[in-house]
Amino acid sequence: MNKDVLASKQATVAEIADKAKACKSITIAEYRGLTVAQIQTLRRALREEKTEMCVYKNSLVERAVKELGYEGLDEYLSGPNALFFSEEISNGPKVLAKYARKFGDSLTIKGGYVEGRALDKAGVIEISKLPGKEGLVSMFLSCLQAPIRQFAATVKAVAEK
């Protein structure tokens, strides 16, 4: 094998590994049958959620996965796959689940990797149902405000009587 080709493949494997280390979730989906316009729409929606869509050769992804020690992803690496690297755990899967419903059989979620665990399609869809970081913060703040709000309502009711 040509040394330049080998160096290029090693650089690609290193790039995949770096992206996988930097993100919080990886989703693998098959994109067979998507039009260019649909892919552009999907990429635009993913970009808003700080998720990157990348297409690599499956053999190079397998090498990067082995290098990182991620187990359980090999079974999803067949056919035309795209990898989705998300900065937040649920943002990428949420967008993918939405567009998988919208595009039908053209976009199929195969599996993913979140917090040291390989997930199947059902697991990725469950992750997509979780609220995002902002939703969790607002839920937490409403829990903190509830006792104060109830106390203020009680004091107001007593003052009115």
Backbone hydrogen bonds in HBPLUS format (Angstrom, degrees):
<---DONOR---> <-ACCEPTOR-->    atom                        ^
c    i                          cat <-CA-CA->   ^        H-A-AA   ^      H-
h    n   atom  resd res      DA  || num        DHA   H-A  angle D-A-AA Bond
n    s   type  num  typ     dist DA aas  dist angle  dist       angle   num
A0006-LEU N   A0002-ASN O   2.98 MM   4  6.27 162.6  2.01 153.8 159.0     1
A0007-ALA N   A0003-LYS O   2.88 MM   4  6.01 158.1  1.93 144.5 150.5     2
A0008-SER N   A0004-ASP O   2.92 MM   4  6.08 151.8  2.00 141.7 149.8     3
A0009-LYS N   A0005-VAL O   2.93 MM   4  6.22 155.9  1.99 150.0 156.0     4
A0010-GLN N   A0006-LEU O   2.94 MM   4  6.17 156.6  1.99 148.5 155.1     5
A0011-ALA N   A0007-ALA O   2.92 MM   4  6.10 150.1  2.01 143.6 151.8     6
A0012-THR N   A0008-SER O   2.99 MM   4  6.25 150.0  2.08 142.9 151.0     7
A0013-VAL N   A0009-LYS O   2.94 MM   4  6.21 158.5  1.98 149.5 154.9     8
A0014-ALA N   A0010-GLN O   2.96 MM   4  6.16 156.9  2.02 144.0 150.4     9
A0015-GLU N   A0011-ALA O   2.88 MM   4  6.10 148.7  1.98 142.2 151.2    10
A0016-ILE N   A0012-THR O   2.95 MM   4  6.24 159.3  1.99 152.1 156.7    11
A0017-ALA N   A0013-VAL O   2.99 MM   4  6.20 162.5  2.02 148.8 153.8    12
A0018-ASP N   A0014-ALA O   2.89 MM   4  6.08 155.9  1.94 147.1 153.6    13
A0019-LYS N   A0015-GLU O   3.00 MM   4  6.23 162.4  2.04 150.5 154.8    14
A0020-ALA N   A0016-ILE O   2.92 MM   4  6.11 156.0  1.98 149.4 156.5    15
A0021-LYS N   A0017-ALA O   2.96 MM   4  6.16 151.2  2.05 146.7 153.9    16
A0022-ALA N   A0018-ASP O   3.05 MM   4  6.21 149.2  2.14 144.9 153.0    17
A0023-CYS N   A0019-LYS O   3.19 MM   4  6.28 132.6  2.43 143.4 153.3    18
A0024-LYS N   A0086-SER O   2.85 MM  62  5.95 156.6  1.90 163.2 170.5    19
A0086-SER N   A0025-SER O   2.94 MM  61  5.28 174.5  1.94 160.8 162.1    20
A0026-ILE N   A0113-TYR O   2.97 MM  87  5.09 156.8  2.03 142.6 149.9    21
A0113-TYR N   A0026-ILE O   2.74 MM  87  5.09 150.7  1.82 145.2 151.0    22
A0027-THR N   A0084-PHE O   2.98 MM  57  5.02 150.9  2.06 134.7 144.1    23
A0084-PHE N   A0027-THR O   2.86 MM  57  5.02 149.3  1.95 149.0 156.2    24
A0028-ILE N   A0111-GLY O   2.74 MM  83  5.34 176.9  1.74 152.2 151.9    25
A0110-LYS N   A0028-ILE O   2.84 MM  82  5.60 165.0  1.86 149.3 152.5    26
A0111-GLY N   A0028-ILE O   3.29 MM  83  5.34 161.0  2.33 140.5 143.2    27
A0029-ALA N   A0082-ALA O   3.10 MM  53  5.49 163.8  2.13 155.1 160.2    28
A0082-ALA N   A0029-ALA O   2.82 MM  53  5.49 152.3  1.89 158.2 167.7    29
A0030-GLU N   A0108-THR O   2.74 MM  78  5.09 156.4  1.79 154.9 155.2    30
A0108-THR N   A0030-GLU O   2.89 MM  78  5.09 163.3  1.91 149.3 154.9    31
A0031-TYR N   A0080-PRO O   3.40 MM  49  6.49 149.7  2.49 152.2 160.5    32
A0034-LEU N   A0031-TYR O   3.29 MM   3  5.91 166.6  2.31 139.2 137.5    33
A0039-ILE N   A0035-THR O   2.98 MM   4  6.28 158.6  2.03 151.4 157.3    34
A0040-GLN N   A0036-VAL O   2.91 MM   4  6.15 157.7  1.96 150.6 156.7    35
A0041-THR N   A0037-ALA O   2.97 MM   4  6.19 156.4  2.03 145.3 151.7    36
A0042-LEU N   A0038-GLN O   2.90 MM   4  6.11 159.7  1.94 148.7 154.4    37
A0043-ARG N   A0039-ILE O   2.83 MM   4  6.03 165.5  1.86 153.0 156.9    38
A0044-ARG N   A0040-GLN O   2.95 MM   4  6.08 156.9  2.01 146.7 152.9    39
A0045-ALA N   A0041-THR O   3.06 MM   4  6.31 160.4  2.10 148.2 152.9    40
A0046-LEU N   A0042-LEU O   2.88 MM   4  6.11 155.4  1.94 151.6 159.3    41
A0047-ARG N   A0043-ARG O   2.83 MM   4  5.98 155.1  1.90 148.5 155.0    42
A0048-GLU N   A0044-ARG O   3.25 MM   4  6.53 150.8  2.34 143.7 149.9    43
A0049-GLU N   A0046-LEU O   2.98 MM   3  5.14 132.6  2.21 100.4 113.8    44
A0051-THR N   A0046-LEU O   2.95 MM   5  5.00 151.0  2.04 135.4 139.8    45
A0050-LYS N   A0047-ARG O   3.11 MM   3  4.98 161.8  2.14 107.1 108.4    46
A0087-GLU N   A0050-LYS O   3.23 MM  37  5.99 156.0  2.29 155.0 161.7    47
A0052-GLU N   A0085-PHE O   2.91 MM  33  5.18 160.5  1.95 142.3 145.9    48
A0085-PHE N   A0052-GLU O   2.89 MM  33  5.18 155.3  1.95 150.0 153.3    49
A0054-CYS N   A0083-LEU O   2.82 MM  29  5.21 162.1  1.85 155.7 161.5    50
A0083-LEU N   A0054-CYS O   2.72 MM  29  5.21 168.2  1.73 166.6 167.1    51
A0060-LEU N   A0057-LYS O   3.12 MM   3  5.44 124.7  2.44 104.1 117.2    52
A0061-VAL N   A0057-LYS O   3.11 MM   4  6.47 153.8  2.19 151.0 158.9    53
A0062-GLU N   A0058-ASN O   2.87 MM   4  6.11 155.9  1.93 150.0 156.7    54
A0063-ARG N   A0059-SER O   3.12 MM   4  6.38 152.0  2.20 139.3 145.9    55
A0064-ALA N   A0060-LEU O   3.05 MM   4  6.32 159.4  2.09 145.8 151.0    56
A0065-VAL N   A0061-VAL O   2.85 MM   4  6.03 158.4  1.90 153.9 160.0    57
A0066-LYS N   A0062-GLU O   2.96 MM   4  6.17 158.0  2.01 147.2 152.8    58
A0067-GLU N   A0063-ARG O   2.92 MM   4  6.12 156.3  1.98 146.3 153.4    59
A0068-LEU N   A0064-ALA O   2.96 MM   4  6.21 147.5  2.07 145.2 153.3    60
A0069-GLY N   A0065-VAL O   2.93 MM   4  6.05 126.7  2.22 138.2 152.6    61
A0070-TYR N   A0065-VAL O   3.06 MM   5  5.27 144.5  2.19 152.4 152.8    62
A0069-GLY N   A0066-LYS O   3.17 MM   3  4.97 134.4  2.39  92.0 104.8    63
A0076-TYR N   A0073-LEU O   3.04 MM   3  5.61 152.9  2.12 116.9 124.7    64
A0077-LEU N   A0074-ASP O   3.21 MM   3  5.36 161.6  2.24 107.6 113.3    65
A0094-LYS N   A0090-SER O   2.94 MM   4  5.86 147.6  2.05 145.4 154.7    66
A0095-VAL N   A0091-ASN O   3.14 MM   4  6.41 161.1  2.18 153.2 156.4    67
A0096-LEU N   A0092-GLY O   2.95 MM   4  6.18 167.5  1.97 158.5 162.5    68
A0097-ALA N   A0093-PRO O   2.85 MM   4  5.93 158.7  1.89 146.5 151.8    69
A0098-LYS N   A0094-LYS O   3.14 MM   4  6.32 157.0  2.19 143.2 149.3    70
A0099-TYR N   A0095-VAL O   2.98 MM   4  6.24 167.3  2.00 156.1 158.8    71
A0100-ALA N   A0096-LEU O   2.76 MM   4  5.81 141.6  1.90 145.7 156.8    72
A0101-ARG N   A0097-ALA O   3.21 MM   4  6.37 151.6  2.29 141.3 146.7    73
A0102-LYS N   A0098-LYS O   3.08 MM   4  6.35 152.3  2.16 139.5 148.0    74
A0103-PHE N   A0099-TYR O   2.79 MM   4  5.80 164.7  1.82 148.3 151.2    75
A0104-GLY N   A0100-ALA O   3.10 MM   4  5.72 125.2  2.41 129.5 140.1    76
A0112-GLY N   A0119-LEU O   2.95 MM   7  5.02 151.2  2.04 136.3 137.0    77
A0119-LEU N   A0112-GLY O   2.72 MM   7  5.02 167.4  1.74 139.4 141.2    78
A0114-VAL N   A0117-ARG O   2.92 MM   3  5.43 153.6  2.00 159.1 158.7    79
A0117-ARG N   A0114-VAL O   3.01 MM   3  5.43 151.5  2.09 115.2 124.2    80
A0124-VAL N   A0120-ASP O   3.04 MM   4  6.37 156.8  2.10 156.4 162.7    81
A0125-ILE N   A0121-LYS O   3.00 MM   4  6.27 157.1  2.05 151.0 157.5    82
A0126-GLU N   A0122-ALA O   2.95 MM   4  6.21 149.0  2.05 143.2 151.7    83
A0127-ILE N   A0123-GLY O   2.98 MM   4  6.26 154.6  2.05 145.7 152.4    84
A0128-SER N   A0124-VAL O   2.95 MM   4  6.23 144.8  2.08 141.5 151.6    85
A0129-LYS N   A0126-GLU O   3.11 MM   3  5.28 143.8  2.25 100.6 110.9    86
A0130-LEU N   A0127-ILE O   3.12 MM   3  5.46 158.2  2.17 109.2 116.0    87
A0136-LEU N   A0132-GLY O   2.97 MM   4  6.28 156.2  2.03 153.7 160.3    88
A0137-VAL N   A0133-LYS O   2.97 MM   4  6.23 157.3  2.02 150.9 157.1    89
A0138-SER N   A0134-GLU O   3.00 MM   4  6.21 161.3  2.03 147.9 152.8    90
A0139-MET N   A0135-GLY O   2.97 MM   4  6.18 152.5  2.05 144.2 151.9    91
A0140-PHE N   A0136-LEU O   2.95 MM   4  6.15 157.7  2.00 147.2 153.2    92
A0141-LEU N   A0137-VAL O   2.90 MM   4  6.15 162.2  1.93 152.9 157.6    93
A0142-SER N   A0138-SER O   2.97 MM   4  6.12 151.8  2.05 143.3 150.7    94
A0143-CYS N   A0139-MET O   3.09 MM   4  6.35 145.0  2.22 141.4 150.5    95
A0143-CYS N   A0140-PHE O   3.15 MM   3  5.15 122.2  2.50  94.1 108.5    96
A0144-LEU N   A0140-PHE O   3.05 MM   4  6.41 145.7  2.17 144.5 154.3    97
A0145-GLN N   A0141-LEU O   2.95 MM   4  6.18 147.7  2.06 145.6 154.3    98
A0146-ALA N   A0142-SER O   3.07 MM   4  6.04 135.9  2.27 139.6 148.9    99
A0149-ARG N   A0145-GLN O   2.89 MM   4  6.02 161.5  1.92 162.2 168.4   100
A0150-GLN N   A0146-ALA O   2.97 MM   4  6.15 159.3  2.01 153.9 158.9   101
A0151-PHE N   A0147-PRO O   2.94 MM   4  6.11 156.9  1.99 144.3 150.9   102
A0152-ALA N   A0148-ILE O   2.91 MM   4  6.12 160.1  1.95 149.6 155.0   103
A0153-ALA N   A0149-ARG O   2.97 MM   4  6.18 154.1  2.04 144.3 151.4   104
A0154-THR N   A0150-GLN O   2.94 MM   4  6.14 152.3  2.01 146.3 153.7   105
A0155-VAL N   A0151-PHE O   2.92 MM   4  6.18 164.0  1.94 153.3 157.3   106
A0156-LYS N   A0152-ALA O   2.98 MM   4  6.09 158.6  2.03 145.5 151.6   107
A0157-ALA N   A0153-ALA O   2.97 MM   4  6.13 151.3  2.05 140.6 148.4   108
A0158-VAL N   A0154-THR O   2.97 MM   4  6.23 156.5  2.03 151.6 157.5   109
A0159-ALA N   A0155-VAL O   2.92 MM   4  6.11 158.0  1.97 148.4 154.9   110
A0160-GLU N   A0156-LYS O   3.02 MM   4  6.20 145.7  2.14 143.4 151.8   111
A0161-LYS N   A0157-ALA O   3.29 MM   4  6.54 140.9  2.46 138.4 147.2   112
